[in-house]
Amino acid sequence: MTEHIDPLERHTDYGEIALEEGSLLSDPIAQFRVWLQEADDEGIYEPNAMVVSTIDPDGTPTIRTVLLRGVSDEGFAFYTDYTSQKGVALAANPQLAAVFPWYSLHRQVKIRGVAEKVSEEDSDAYFSTRPRDSRIGAWASDQSQPIDSRAALEEKVQKMEESFAGVDDVPRPEKWGGFLIRPRSIEFWAGRRSRLHDRVRFVRHESGWSPERLQP
Ligand SMILES: Cc1cc2nc3c(=O)[nH]c(=O)nc-3n(C[C@H](O)[C@H](O)[C@H](O)COP(=O)(O)O)c2cc1C
């Protein structure tokens, strides 16, 4: 039998703030921006961190954290190595899910959608804002590939530093860039008493977004 874990033997009752359909903005992306700002205002560490799940070509799921680097009416952008495990997964199957876990606010936002590469111009523009060391790192690291040791990685970085010596503006490697998550649904979750949490999911239709309440 599975042992149940409740390390502090506590059952915290979550918030008092109701999530009424009518109190949410009708545009879930605008609503997301409000919650993201509130998460930042409340001092959440890395409020733009989201856990993204993808499906590998063999059909198995995998997840990891990435940082949200852009929100627009089109969707949610993050940047990565296209040859990484997630990059390879998304090339074969662009469906993904993501969650922003703002535990101390008793909130989460769950997104389901389809990823596509952002334009090269957008990737260049974002890459150019990154510090030189991060840019060199993007060249040096074959993300998600095994390597013998930390020393071997640092040697690769050293070699890249040498090859970019004298180059002020380290260019973006082609394998590095952004994904835009085009959302099909966005769910706002707010913790409530007795586990009777509020969940409002917006589903995208041809004509726009429609909200529906889900049972907790
Ligand atoms: C807080 C946090 C933020 C991260 N942000 C990114 C990111 O924006 N892009 C990225 O490629 N990896 C980021 N990572 C590392 C990823 O979680 C992951 O290790 C890496 O992308 C390789 O994932 P993959 O092997 O599943 O492709 C972040 C990790 C943490 C903990």
The ligand as an SDF file (V2000), in Angstrom:
LIG
                    3D

 31 33  0  0  0  0  0  0  0  0999 V2000
   13.5320   28.3820  -12.9220 C   0  0  0  0  0  0  0  0  0  0  0  0
   14.0250   27.7030  -14.1750 C   0  0  0  0  0  0  0  0  0  0  0  0
   13.9620   28.3920  -15.3800 C   0  0  0  0  0  0  0  0  0  0  0  0
   14.4000   27.7970  -16.5640 C   0  0  0  0  0  0  0  0  0  0  0  0
   14.2530   28.4800  -17.7440 N   0  0  0  0  0  0  0  0  0  0  0  0
   14.6090   27.8730  -18.9030 C   0  0  0  0  0  0  0  0  0  0  0  0
   14.3480   28.5180  -20.1500 C   0  0  0  0  0  0  0  0  0  0  0  0
   13.7730   29.6160  -20.2280 O   0  0  0  0  0  0  0  0  0  0  0  0
   14.7390   27.8710  -21.2920 N   0  0  0  0  0  0  0  0  0  0  0  0
   15.3370   26.6490  -21.2530 C   0  0  0  0  0  0  0  0  0  0  0  0
   15.6650   26.1210  -22.3110 O   0  0  0  0  0  0  0  0  0  0  0  0
   15.5700   26.0010  -20.0920 N   0  0  0  0  0  0  0  0  0  0  0  0
   15.2150   26.5810  -18.9150 C   0  0  0  0  0  0  0  0  0  0  0  0
   15.4100   25.9310  -17.7210 N   0  0  0  0  0  0  0  0  0  0  0  0
   16.0330   24.5910  -17.7470 C   0  0  0  0  0  0  0  0  0  0  0  0
   14.9690   23.5640  -18.1250 C   0  0  0  0  0  0  0  0  0  0  0  0
   14.1390   23.2930  -17.0000 O   0  0  0  0  0  0  0  0  0  0  0  0
   15.5470   22.2600  -18.6710 C   0  0  0  0  0  0  0  0  0  0  0  0
   16.4940   21.7000  -17.7800 O   0  0  0  0  0  0  0  0  0  0  0  0
   16.2310   22.4470  -20.0330 C   0  0  0  0  0  0  0  0  0  0  0  0
   15.5270   23.3510  -20.8560 O   0  0  0  0  0  0  0  0  0  0  0  0
   16.3410   21.1140  -20.7560 C   0  0  0  0  0  0  0  0  0  0  0  0
   15.0460   20.5910  -20.9180 O   0  0  0  0  0  0  0  0  0  0  0  0
   14.7450   19.3510  -21.8870 P   0  0  0  0  0  0  0  0  0  0  0  0
   15.9050   18.4020  -21.7570 O   0  0  0  0  0  0  0  0  0  0  0  0
   13.4730   18.7770  -21.3590 O   0  0  0  0  0  0  0  0  0  0  0  0
   14.5960   19.9010  -23.2730 O   0  0  0  0  0  0  0  0  0  0  0  0
   14.9630   26.4880  -16.5300 C   0  0  0  0  0  0  0  0  0  0  0  0
   15.0080   25.8080  -15.3100 C   0  0  0  0  0  0  0  0  0  0  0  0
   14.5460   26.3950  -14.1670 C   0  0  0  0  0  0  0  0  0  0  0  0
   14.5740   25.6210  -12.8690 C   0  0  0  0  0  0  0  0  0  0  0  0
  1  2  1  0
  2  3  1  0
  2 30  2  0
  3  4  2  0
  4  5  1  0
  4 28  1  0
  5  6  2  0
  6  7  1  0
  6 13  1  0
  7  8  2  0
  7  9  1  0
  9 10  1  0
 10 11  2  0
 10 12  1  0
 12 13  2  0
 13 14  1  0
 14 15  1  0
 14 28  1  0
 15 16  1  0
 16 17  1  0
 16 18  1  0
 18 19  1  0
 18 20  1  0
 20 21  1  0
 20 22  1  0
 22 23  1  0
 23 24  1  0
 24 25  2  0
 24 26  1  0
 24 27  1  0
 28 29  2  0
 29 30  1  0
 30 31  1  0
M  END
$$$$
